[in-house]
Amino acid sequence: MPDVYLTIASAGDDLVGPLAEILEQRAADPRQRAMREAYLADVEFPPGARVLEIGCGPGPVARELAARPGVREVVGVDPSPEFLARAKELAAGLANLTFVQGDGRALPFDEGEFDVVVCHTVLCHVPGPEAVLAETVRVLRPGGMLAVFDGDYITTTVATGPFDPLQACAESCRENLVHDPWLARRLPVLLGEAGFTDLRLRGHSYVEAPASDGYLLSLIDRGADALVAAGRVGAEAAAALKTEARRRCEAGTFFGHIAYVSAVARKA
C-alpha cells in the first residue's frame, strides 16, 4: 500500500485524527524526546532565531522549538489543513508560534527568511526529497542551519526470532506509512548535493522492551489492519496478531526497535 502521507493534504479527519494521536504519542515518549534533544544540541540557534519546521503535522516538535530559550519565532508548515487545525488548537497561547499550509517542495516564504530549518521524520514521506532540500537552501539565510531527523525504517523490527509472525505487522505498517524506508542512509549525499556543509551525522536507537508502552504497539495494530485491507490476512488472523503482541507485553517478552539518523548541516 502507498504511504498515506502522500495524500495527506486531501485526507479527512477519519484518517488524520488517528495519525495525529500517534504523532503526539510518539513525541511525548521520553526516549523520543531524548533523541530530539541530542540532535537539536548540534544546532546553533542564534539569539532571536526564526525557525521553520517543514511537515509539522499536529505540531509537537514546533511547540518544543518555540519553547527553546532565545528562539524568537517558529513557523510550522504542513500540507494538511486537518493537521494544522489540531496544531493551532494545541498551540493556543504560544505567541511565538504560527502555522501555515504549504508543501515543503514549494515553500510560501521569501529567500533567507529563516535562521534554522527542521525536518523531523518528514523527508522519508516525500517523493523527490531533493526539492525540499533545494527549498530549504532558498529560505535559509547564509550560514543558517538545517536539522534533519528520520527513521532508518528498514531496521524496524518487533521479531524475537526467525519467522516471527508479528514482523509481518511491522513491515506492513512500514509499507503503509513510509515512502522511502532507505532515506536516512542517503542523507549525507543528499545534503552534500544540495550545497550544505559542516555535516554532523548521528545514529540514534529507539527500543521498547520488555513491554511496549504504546508507540510500537500502535504500529503493530496499524500494520495488522493494513494486512486485512490488502487482503493478505483475514480479520481473525489480524485480531490474533494484536492479541499476541499484548500477550508479550503482559509476559514481559515484547521487543521492538527502530534505528534513527540525524543530520545537522550549514548553508554555505
Residue pairs with C-beta under 8 A, 6 or more apart in sequence:
1 172
1 175
1 176
1 226
1 229
1 230
2 176
2 179
3 125
3 176
3 177
3 178
3 179
4 11
4 15
4 19
4 176
4 177
5 125
5 177
5 179
6 125
6 127
6 179
8 15
8 16
8 19
8 79
8 80
8 83
9 79
9 80
9 81
9 103
11 80
11 82
12 82
13 82
16 80
16 82
16 83
16 86
17 82
19 57
19 83
20 57
20 58
20 82
20 83
20 86
22 215
22 218
22 222
23 57
23 58
23 60
24 58
24 60
24 90
25 214
25 215
25 218
26 32
26 215
27 33
27 60
27 61
27 64
28 60
29 213
29 214
29 215
31 206
31 207
32 206
32 215
35 149
35 204
35 206
35 260
35 262
36 61
36 64
36 120
36 149
38 202
38 204
38 262
39 147
39 149
39 202
39 204
39 262
39 264
40 65
40 68
40 118
40 147
42 147
42 200
42 202
42 262
42 264
43 116
43 145
43 147
43 264
44 145
45 51
45 68
45 70
45 71
45 115
45 116
46 70
46 115
47 70
48 70
48 72
49 70
49 71
49 72
49 73
49 115
49 116
50 72
50 73
50 74
50 75
50 113
50 114
50 115
50 116
51 65
51 71
51 73
51 74
51 75
51 114
51 115
51 116
51 117
51 118
52 74
52 75
52 76
52 77
52 107
52 109
52 113
52 114
52 116
52 117
52 118
52 139
53 61
53 62
53 65
53 74
53 75
53 76
53 77
53 117
53 118
53 119
53 120
54 77
54 104
54 107
54 117
54 118
54 119
54 122
54 132
54 136
55 77
55 78
55 104
55 119
55 120
55 121
55 122
55 125
55 126
56 62
56 76
56 77
56 78
56 83
56 87
56 99
57 78
57 80
57 83
57 87
58 83
58 86
58 87
58 90
59 76
59 83
59 86
59 87
59 88
59 90
59 91
59 97
59 99
60 90
61 118
61 120
62 74
62 76
62 87
62 91
62 97
62 99
63 90
63 91
63 94
63 97
65 71
65 74
65 118
66 74
66 91
66 94
66 96
66 97
67 94
71 96
72 96
73 96
73 97
73 98
74 96
74 97
74 98
75 97
75 98
75 99
75 100
75 109
75 114
76 84
76 87
76 97
76 98
76 99
76 100
77 99
77 100
77 101
77 102
77 104
77 107
77 108
78 84
78 87
78 99
78 101
78 102
79 101
79 102
79 103
80 101
81 101
84 99
84 100
84 101
87 99
88 99
91 97
91 99
100 108
102 108
104 119
104 122
104 126
104 131
104 132
104 135
105 126
105 128
105 131
105 132
105 135
106 131
106 135
107 135
107 138
107 139
109 139
110 139
111 138
111 139
112 139
112 140
112 141
112 142
112 144
113 139
113 141
114 139
114 140
114 141
114 144
115 140
115 141
115 144
115 145
116 140
116 144
116 145
116 146
116 147
117 136
117 139
117 140
117 144
117 145
117 146
117 147
118 146
118 147
118 148
118 149
119 132
119 136
119 146
119 147
119 148
119 149
119 150
120 147
120 149
121 149
121 150
121 151
122 132
122 150
123 129
123 132
123 148
123 150
123 183
123 187
124 150
124 151
124 153
124 178
124 179
124 180
124 181
124 183
124 184
125 178
125 179
125 180
126 132
126 179
127 179
129 180
129 183
129 190
130 190
130 193
130 194
133 146
133 190
133 191
133 194
133 196
134 194
136 146
136 194
137 194
137 195
137 196
137 267
140 146
140 267
141 267
142 267
142 268
143 266
143 267
144 266
144 267
145 264
145 265
145 266
145 267
146 191
146 196
146 263
146 264
146 265
146 266
146 267
147 262
147 263
147 264
148 187
148 191
148 262
148 263
148 264
149 260
149 261
149 262
149 263
150 183
150 184
150 187
150 260
150 261
151 178
151 181
151 184
151 258
151 259
151 260
151 261
152 181
152 182
152 184
152 185
152 258
152 259
152 260
152 261
153 174
153 178
153 181
153 184
153 258
154 174
154 181
154 182
155 257
155 258
155 259
156 170
156 171
156 173
156 174
156 181
156 219
156 257
156 258
157 167
157 170
157 255
157 256
157 257
157 258
158 164
158 166
158 167
158 169
158 170
158 216
158 220
158 245
158 254
158 255
158 256
159 166
159 167
159 170
159 255
160 248
160 253
160 255
165 241
165 244
166 220
166 241
166 244
166 245
166 248
168 223
168 227
168 241
169 219
169 220
169 221
169 223
169 224
169 227
169 241
169 245
170 219
170 220
170 223
170 256
171 223
172 223
172 224
172 226
172 227
172 230
172 232
173 219
173 220
173 222
173 223
173 226
174 181
174 223
175 226
176 222
176 223
176 226
177 219
177 222
184 259
184 260
184 261
185 261
187 201
187 261
187 263
188 199
188 201
188 263
191 199
191 263
191 265
192 199
195 267
195 268
196 265
196 266
196 267
196 268
197 265
197 266
197 267
197 268
198 265
198 266
199 263
199 264
199 265
200 263
200 264
200 265
201 261
201 262
201 263
202 261
202 262
202 263
203 259
203 260
203 261
204 259
204 260
204 261
204 262
205 257
205 259
205 260
206 257
206 258
206 259
206 260
207 255
207 256
207 257
208 215
208 216
208 254
208 255
208 256
208 257
209 254
209 255
209 256
210 252
210 253
210 254
210 255
211 248
211 249
211 250
211 252
211 254
212 220
212 245
212 248
212 249
212 254
212 256
216 256
216 258
217 245
217 246
217 249
220 241
220 242
220 245
221 242
221 245
224 233
224 238
224 239
224 241
224 242
225 238
227 233
227 237
227 238
227 241
228 234
228 235
228 238
233 241
245 254
248 254
